[in-house]
Amino acid sequence: MAIESFVPRQKKSERLTAEQEKEMARRIHRAEKRAREAIKGIGAADDVLSRRPKRAERTRAGMVDRLEEAINDVWRRHRNDPHFKERAREAKQAWAEAEAIRWELAMSGRRIAHGEARKLAGPFMDEADLVQEGYIGLLRAAKRFDPERGIRFSTYARWWVRAQMTRAIDHTGRPVRLPGCAVEQTRNLRKAIKRFEDLGSEYNVADLADEVGIDKKRAEFLLSQGQTVSLDQPVDDGPRARSLEHFLADESATDADDEAIHSQEIRRMLDAFHNVLSDRHRYVLSRRYGLEDNQFRTLSQVGKGMNLSRERVRQIEREALMRLREHANIRDVLALSALLA
């Protein structure tokens, strides 16, 4: 579901001042503190908050995530417990207040998301998709924003918005998805190439690897990823941009889906013949119409294999076809036989 669909309908407000941004951040911190105090001393919460955080959780965002996990855990376990339900409700309300203010702070920077999306929109991601990524960046910024650092939220959030968008473009615009660290190293290699070219200096892969701080073999691998061409990549040809796959498609080739369906129908028909036709009837139809080897044969050719005359083969074929017409629901016969098996 699109992020934008969660944006509450609100009046188009003026930009927040630096003091308003700081005050909103302080209100978020106060609400988080109330929530933490409410669940302090409850075993389920202490277990979550006191555990040794992983490397990715040692930031303010990680702390906020652990606090949310602790609050939800307490609410799930003790909302009906007479000893803790009031504290669980108080923590839940304080957390809801913090989330509402955090969302309001994030959405105050919507213009940043739209502005950056217009700059970065391209063939792999359109402006609407980039705006959605920008909202994710705003929410990440709001979760990490510290009002005491002396920097405005709008300035701080712009970096997160652009980082989220460029990461999404790197992942979407590649036929083979690379890890985030590899994407960053590839970007640094391109910057190094541009610096060498701007200076007019000669360079090789080893020079680029030294510049970025990686080994030569990895630099060669990362640079080779840029030589891959996606069949979904749009090609400017005429009034409409069409994918490369359109120009490479073999119109004369047999469609794989049609061929699979045809083979499946033939198998079903052969299986159904066992419930309707005799061995002689099945042999004649299979040889005549190439149901087993896709080789059509004349009445004379079928008769030679059976030591019968051409006329007798025609009569057997006619009997078989008439019996099939009498059992027009041949698929129902096959389904019934499968149930009885």
Sequence and secondary structure as in RCSB ss.txt:
>XXXX:A:sequence
MAIESFVPRQKKSERLTAEQEKEMARRIHRAEKRAREAIKGIGAADDVLSRRPKRAERTRAGMVDRLEEAINDVW
RRHRNDPHFKERAREAKQAWAEAEAIRWELAMSGRRIAHGEARKLAGPFMDEADLVQEGYIGLLRAAKRFDPERG
IRFSTYARWWVRAQMTRAIDHTGRPVRLPGCAVEQTRNLRKAIKRFEDLGSEYNVADLADEVGIDKKRAEFLLSQ
GQTVSLDQPVDDGPRARSLEHFLADESATDADDEAIHSQEIRRMLDAFHNVLSDRHRYVLSRRYGLEDNQFRTLS
QVGKGMNLSRERVRQIEREALMRLREHANIRDVLALSALLA
>XXXX:A:secstr
  GGGGS          HHHHHHHHHHHHHHHHHHHHHHTT HHHHHHHHS   GGGSSHHHHHHHHHHHHHHHH
HHHTT TTTHHHHHHHHHHHHHHHHHHHHHHHTTHHHHHHHHHHH  SSS HHHHHHHHHHHHHHHHHH  GGGS
  HHHHHHHHHHHHHHHHHHHHT SS   HHHHHHHHHHHHHHHHHHHHT    HHHHHHHHTS HHHHHHHHHH
TT   TTSEEE SSSEEEHHHHH  TTS  HHHHHHHHHHHHHHHHHHHHHS HHHHHHHHHHHTTTTS    HH
HHHHHHT  HHHHHHHHHHHHHHHHHT  HHHHHHHHHHH 
